[in-house]
Amino acid sequence: MDDLKEALKKLLTYYPHLAGRMKEASGITLTNDGVPFTVVDKPGWQLADLDQRDDFTNINEMTTGIKPARLTKGLDSPLTVKLTRLKDGSVLGVQCSHACMDGDSFYTMVYNWGKICRNQEIGEPVLDQSRFPVPGELSKEAAKKAASESGWVKVSLLFLAKLLPLYISGTLKKRSRGFHIPADLIEQLKQEIAGETGIRCSANVALSALITKKCFDLYNHDKDTTCSQVTVVNCRDRLPGVPSTFVGNASTTITTPVFRAGASMADIAAIIDQTLDPVRQKPSPRLQELFTTSFSVMKHRLPYAPFDLPGMHAKKPSVAYINNFSKLPIYDLDFGFGKPQSVIPHDLWDQVVIWPTHPGKGGVEVYFSGIPARMINKLKKEDSWLVPRHAHGSII
């Protein structure tokens, strides 16, 4: 515990805003008021006991929650830490306000904490928000046109009213169990897609195509129903001035053109790959165009979302929203006592999360939230819904 605290003090010299407080709800002042570090002893509990409970129960009990109202009033820190010591191990629970960091920044920060604990040097985090490029501003009509061409969808007050019951009932935060996809199956997916389309796609594209196809089949869509897929993209090194070590929110969403629900997995993979190709460039002119559109839509207060938000939350969703964390150093974390046995995915509302598995297991875990989770949770636990096979072994 003492080593963790001392390393955290050093870490906060690189991330001083996390020990600061908000002022007038407009920004964080570097007050150096510190970060709460709570320690709880539960000697009657074992790590195996946590496996019997759902993720959100563990998150609620093993972390110190951040209350937005207290945060914006400058009463609480944007970062909290809780260490729970069990009979046969410990649980480290860390929460951070999304206003301060996206997933890349957060998991890199915790990884850096481990390196400091082991007396290793870390890459200098870049906190200067002015490094983020200021986009040009489009006229109101030009912003509407650019948004429409980029797949943005107008959001009505009626939709927000329909969304409220899903929020109140807790449906939006329901999460499925994790579906394990082994590394060899991911390679098989890539080979099958290459055989049908000639495209040698990434593991992310292959997984996204599989998940999207299986979701739309699960919803029992008519084959001609128009659908789309949304990918969360890291903008670091892809926007001028935003380095890989940038700390803040530097991610956006990229939406495919609409396609039929009856499209094959390989065809969906080709569409996703083609959509992502322009934003893989370093730098990416396409990403700069998208940020200009986003800035202009907000500037003119236009009621548009960057993807079909109503379709994502429909009774039978027509959007597959996927956030892939499998390349982040989540299981490389080491405070000097060994790497983690298990890391619970973050407590956000991503419809689909692709999560790394323990290195000894290989592959990835896939979690579903919201309406997809509600439908998936009705399936039998032993059901291999996500990766069924033909008798000859190919994935369908």
Residue pairs with C-beta under 8 A, 6 or more apart in sequence:
1 39
1 83
3 117
3 335
3 336
4 37
4 81
4 83
4 92
4 117
4 335
5 37
7 113
7 114
7 116
7 117
7 335
8 35
8 37
8 81
8 113
10 116
11 109
11 112
11 113
11 116
12 18
12 19
12 35
14 112
14 122
14 124
14 125
15 109
15 125
15 127
15 247
16 30
16 32
16 127
17 28
17 30
17 78
17 100
17 127
18 35
18 77
18 78
18 79
18 96
18 100
19 30
19 31
19 32
19 33
19 34
19 35
19 77
19 79
20 28
20 29
20 30
20 31
20 32
20 33
20 77
20 78
21 28
21 29
21 31
21 33
21 74
21 75
21 76
21 77
22 28
22 29
22 71
22 72
22 73
22 74
22 78
23 29
23 74
25 72
25 73
28 78
28 100
29 74
33 77
34 77
35 77
35 79
35 80
35 81
36 64
36 76
36 77
36 80
36 81
37 81
37 82
37 83
38 64
38 80
38 81
38 82
38 83
39 82
39 83
39 85
40 82
40 83
40 84
40 85
41 84
41 85
42 84
42 85
42 86
42 87
43 85
43 86
43 87
44 87
45 86
45 87
46 86
46 87
46 88
46 89
47 86
47 88
47 89
47 91
47 341
47 342
49 86
50 58
50 62
50 91
54 175
55 175
55 344
55 345
56 173
56 175
56 347
58 91
58 344
59 93
59 344
59 347
61 84
62 82
62 84
62 91
62 93
63 80
63 82
63 93
63 94
63 95
64 80
64 81
64 82
64 93
64 95
65 80
65 95
66 76
66 78
66 80
66 95
66 96
66 97
67 76
68 97
70 76
71 77
71 78
71 97
78 96
78 97
78 99
78 100
79 94
79 95
79 96
79 97
79 100
80 94
80 95
80 96
81 92
81 93
81 94
82 92
82 93
82 94
83 90
83 91
83 92
83 93
84 90
84 91
84 93
89 341
92 335
94 110
95 347
96 106
96 109
98 249
98 348
99 249
100 248
101 109
101 247
101 248
101 249
102 248
102 249
102 250
102 251
103 251
103 323
103 325
103 328
103 346
104 234
104 236
104 250
104 251
104 328
105 125
105 246
105 247
105 248
105 249
105 250
106 346
107 325
107 328
107 329
107 330
108 125
108 245
108 328
108 329
109 125
109 247
110 333
111 329
111 332
111 333
112 122
112 123
112 125
113 335
114 333
114 334
114 335
114 336
115 121
115 122
116 122
117 334
117 335
117 336
118 334
118 335
118 336
123 245
124 245
125 245
125 247
126 243
126 245
126 246
126 247
127 247
127 248
129 248
131 241
131 242
131 243
131 246
132 239
132 241
132 242
132 246
132 248
132 250
133 239
133 240
133 241
133 242
133 288
133 291
135 288
135 291
135 292
135 294
135 295
135 296
136 292
137 292
137 295
137 296
137 299
138 146
138 292
138 293
138 296
139 296
140 300
140 302
142 296
143 293
143 296
143 297
143 299
143 300
143 302
144 302
144 304
146 289
146 292
146 293
146 296
147 293
147 297
147 302
147 304
147 306
150 255
150 289
150 290
150 293
150 306
151 228
151 255
151 256
151 257
151 306
151 307
151 308
152 293
152 297
152 304
152 305
152 306
152 307
153 304
153 305
153 307
153 308
153 309
153 310
153 311
154 303
154 304
155 303
155 304
155 305
155 309
155 310
156 303
156 310
159 309
159 310
162 313
163 313
166 172
166 313
166 370
166 371
171 370
171 371
171 374
172 313
172 349
172 369
172 370
173 347
173 349
173 369
173 370
174 369
174 370
174 373
174 374
174 377
175 367
175 368
175 369
175 373
176 367
176 368
176 369
176 372
176 373
176 376
176 377
177 367
177 377
177 381
178 355
178 365
178 366
178 367
179 365
179 366
179 367
179 385
179 386
179 387
180 357
180 361
180 363
180 364
180 365
181 207
181 210
181 363
181 364
181 365
181 366
181 386
181 387
182 362
182 363
183 362
183 363
184 363
185 363
185 387
185 395
186 203
186 206
186 207
186 363
186 364
188 393
188 394
188 395
189 206
189 207
189 209
189 210
189 395
190 200
190 201
190 202
190 203
190 206
192 265
192 266
192 394
192 395
193 199
193 201
193 205
193 206
193 209
193 265
193 266
193 269
193 270
194 200
194 201
196 264
196 266
197 266
197 267
197 269
197 270
199 269
199 270
199 273
201 209
201 269
201 272
201 273
202 273
203 326
204 231
204 324
204 326
204 354
205 269
205 272
205 273
205 276
206 269
207 322
207 324
207 354
207 364
207 366
208 229
208 231
208 269
208 272
208 320
208 322
208 324
209 265
209 266
209 268
209 269
209 272
210 265
210 386
210 387
210 395
211 320
211 322
211 352
211 354
211 366
211 386
212 227
212 229
212 268
212 272
212 320
212 322
213 263
213 264
213 265
213 268
214 385
214 386
215 317
215 320
215 352
215 368
215 372
216 225
216 227
216 261
216 318
216 320
218 372
218 375
218 376
218 385
219 261
219 316
219 317
219 375
220 316
221 227
221 261
221 262
221 316
221 318
222 261
222 262
223 260
223 261
223 262
224 260
224 261
224 262
225 260
225 261
225 318
226 258
226 259
226 260
226 261
226 318
227 258
227 259
227 260
227 261
227 311
227 318
227 319
227 320
228 255
228 256
228 257
228 258
228 259
228 307
228 308
228 311
228 318
228 319
228 320
229 255
229 256
229 268
229 271
229 272
229 319
229 320
229 321
229 322
230 253
230 254
230 255
230 256
230 307
230 312
230 319
230 320
230 321
230 322
231 253
231 254
231 272
231 275
231 276
231 322
231 324
232 251
232 252
232 253
232 321
232 322
232 323
232 324
232 350
233 251
233 252
233 253
233 254
233 276
233 279
233 287
234 250
234 251
235 242
235 250
235 251
235 252
235 287
235 291
236 242
236 243
236 244
236 245
236 246
236 250
237 243
237 244
237 282
237 283
238 279
238 280
238 281
238 282
238 283
238 284
238 287
239 250
239 283
239 284
239 287
239 288
239 291
240 283
240 288
242 250
252 287
252 290
252 291
252 294
252 306
253 306
253 307
253 321
254 275
254 276
254 279
254 290
255 275
255 306
255 307
255 308
256 271
256 272
256 275
257 271
257 275
259 267
259 268
259 271
261 318
263 271
265 395
265 396
278 284
278 285
278 286
279 286
279 287
279 290
294 306
297 304
307 319
307 321
308 318
308 319
309 319
311 317
311 318
311 319
312 318
312 319
312 321
312 351
313 370
313 371
314 371
315 371
317 351
317 371
317 372
319 351
320 351
320 352
321 350
321 351
321 352
322 350
322 351
322 352
322 353
322 354
323 350
323 352
323 353
323 354
324 353
324 354
325 345
325 353
325 354
325 355
325 356
326 354
326 355
326 356
326 364
327 356
328 356
330 343
330 355
330 356
331 339
331 340
331 343
331 356
331 357
331 358
331 359
332 339
333 339
333 340
333 343
339 359
341 358
342 358
343 356
345 353
345 355
345 365
345 367
346 353
349 369
349 370
350 369
351 368
351 369
351 370
351 372
352 366
352 367
352 368
352 369
352 372
353 366
353 367
353 369
354 364
354 365
354 366
355 364
355 365
355 366
355 367
356 364
356 365
357 363
357 364
357 365
366 386
368 376
376 385
379 385
387 395
388 395
388 396
389 395
389 396
390 396
